[in-house]
Amino acid sequence: MIERRFLTVKETAELLGTRVSTVYSWVHTKQIPYYKIGHLVKFKQDDINNWVEDRKVLPSGAKESGRGGL
């Protein structure tokens, strides 16, 4: 069975190095992937990692080598 541990807003903010209020702002504007469980907002770390990776900006002329490749 796969363990699915969800992150809190505080844990997500710490992971991203930002404020809790910023994470709530991203949730409110639906800019970040999240789960709504009752009144709680939760995040999966894989979703957050992919979300961050999707926002990577490459220097001009650089080629993307793909995720995880060297």
C-alpha positions as CSV (number, residue, x, y, z in Angstrom):
1,M,0.0,0.0,0.0
2,I,1.3,3.4,-0.9
3,E,1.5,5.9,1.9
4,R,0.1,9.3,0.9
5,R,1.3,11.9,3.4
6,F,-0.2,15.3,2.9
7,L,1.7,18.5,3.7
8,T,0.1,21.4,5.7
9,V,0.1,25.0,4.5
10,K,2.9,25.7,6.9
11,E,5.0,22.7,5.7
12,T,4.5,23.7,2.1
13,A,5.5,27.3,2.8
14,E,8.7,26.0,4.6
15,L,9.4,23.7,1.6
16,L,9.1,26.6,-0.8
17,G,10.9,29.1,1.4
18,T,7.9,31.5,1.4
19,R,5.3,32.8,3.8
20,V,2.2,30.9,4.8
21,S,0.1,33.9,3.6
22,T,1.7,33.6,0.1
23,V,0.7,29.9,-0.1
24,Y,-2.9,30.8,1.0
25,S,-2.8,33.5,-1.8
26,W,-1.8,30.9,-4.4
27,V,-4.6,28.6,-3.2
28,H,-7.1,31.4,-3.3
29,T,-6.1,32.2,-6.9
30,K,-5.8,28.5,-7.8
31,Q,-2.1,28.9,-8.8
32,I,-0.9,25.9,-6.9
33,P,-2.2,22.3,-6.8
34,Y,-3.9,21.5,-3.5
35,Y,-6.5,19.2,-2.0
36,K,-9.5,20.4,0.0
37,I,-10.4,18.0,2.8
38,G,-13.3,19.4,4.7
39,H,-12.1,22.9,5.6
40,L,-8.4,21.9,5.5
41,V,-6.1,22.7,2.6
42,K,-3.4,20.0,2.0
43,F,-0.7,19.4,-0.5
44,K,1.2,16.3,-1.9
45,Q,4.9,16.8,-2.1
46,D,5.1,15.3,-5.5
47,D,2.6,17.8,-6.8
48,I,4.5,20.7,-5.3
49,N,7.8,19.4,-6.7
50,N,6.3,19.1,-10.2
51,W,4.7,22.5,-9.9
52,V,8.0,24.1,-9.1
53,E,9.8,22.2,-11.9
54,D,7.1,23.4,-14.4
55,R,8.1,27.0,-13.4
56,K,11.8,26.7,-14.2
57,V,13.1,29.4,-16.5
58,L,16.0,28.5,-18.6
59,P,18.6,30.9,-19.8
60,S,18.4,32.1,-23.4
61,G,19.7,29.4,-25.8
62,A,19.8,26.7,-23.1
63,K,18.2,23.3,-24.0
64,E,16.1,21.3,-21.6
65,S,17.6,17.9,-20.9
66,G,14.5,16.5,-19.3
67,R,13.6,15.7,-15.7
68,G,16.1,13.8,-13.7
69,G,18.6,13.4,-16.6
70,L,22.2,14.4,-16.4
